[in-house]
Amino acid sequence: MSKQSKPANPSDLLTHPAVVQAIKQNARRLSKIRLFRRVAREDIAADLRLEVAIRLQVFDPALSSIGT
């Protein structure tokens, strides 16, 4: 990530294309698992966004890239 594209607020990373795509892919994958079949994919995605938001509190972009 270049310095220009680094958000000032880590929670802004929730809208980063890599994060959005990862959430969509994982929500799709989880919705196919028997345990989650009765849960709406949107609800799964919302829970994943919440988990990412919690983990972003300790994410340091200087030590890693968002793609990892």
C-alpha positions as CSV (number, residue, x, y, z in Angstrom):
1,M,0.0,0.0,0.0
2,S,1.4,3.4,-0.9
3,K,1.4,6.2,1.6
4,Q,-1.3,8.0,-0.4
5,S,-3.7,5.1,-0.2
6,K,-3.1,4.5,3.6
7,P,-6.2,5.6,5.5
8,A,-5.8,7.9,8.5
9,N,-8.3,5.7,10.5
10,P,-7.7,1.9,10.5
11,S,-11.5,1.4,10.4
12,D,-11.5,2.9,6.9
13,L,-9.8,-0.3,5.8
14,L,-13.2,-2.0,6.1
15,T,-13.9,-0.5,2.7
16,H,-10.6,-1.5,1.1
17,P,-11.3,-3.7,-2.0
18,A,-9.2,-6.6,-0.7
19,V,-11.1,-6.6,2.6
20,V,-14.5,-6.3,0.9
21,Q,-13.7,-9.2,-1.5
22,A,-12.4,-11.4,1.3
23,I,-15.5,-10.9,3.4
24,K,-17.7,-11.7,0.3
25,Q,-15.7,-14.8,-0.5
26,N,-15.8,-16.1,3.1
27,A,-19.5,-15.3,3.6
28,R,-20.2,-17.3,0.4
29,R,-18.0,-20.2,1.6
30,L,-19.5,-20.2,5.1
31,S,-23.1,-20.1,3.7
32,K,-22.5,-23.4,2.0
33,I,-21.5,-25.1,5.3
34,R,-24.3,-27.1,6.8
35,L,-24.1,-25.3,10.1
36,F,-24.7,-21.9,8.4
37,R,-27.2,-22.8,5.7
38,R,-30.1,-21.3,7.6
39,V,-28.3,-18.0,8.2
40,A,-28.6,-15.3,5.6
41,R,-25.4,-14.6,3.7
42,E,-25.8,-10.9,4.6
43,D,-25.8,-11.7,8.3
44,I,-22.7,-13.8,7.9
45,A,-21.0,-10.9,6.1
46,A,-22.0,-8.5,8.8
47,D,-20.5,-10.7,11.4
48,L,-17.3,-11.0,9.4
49,R,-17.1,-7.2,9.0
50,L,-17.5,-6.9,12.8
51,E,-14.7,-9.4,13.4
52,V,-12.5,-7.5,10.9
53,A,-13.3,-4.2,12.6
54,I,-12.3,-5.7,16.0
55,R,-9.0,-7.0,14.6
56,L,-8.2,-3.7,12.8
57,Q,-7.7,-2.1,16.2
58,V,-4.4,-3.9,16.5
59,F,-3.5,-3.9,12.8
60,D,-0.3,-2.0,12.1
61,P,0.0,-1.2,8.3
62,A,3.7,-0.4,8.9
63,L,4.3,-4.1,9.8
64,S,2.1,-5.8,7.2
65,S,0.0,-5.3,4.1
66,I,-3.7,-5.5,4.0
67,G,-3.5,-8.2,1.4
68,T,-2.0,-10.6,3.9
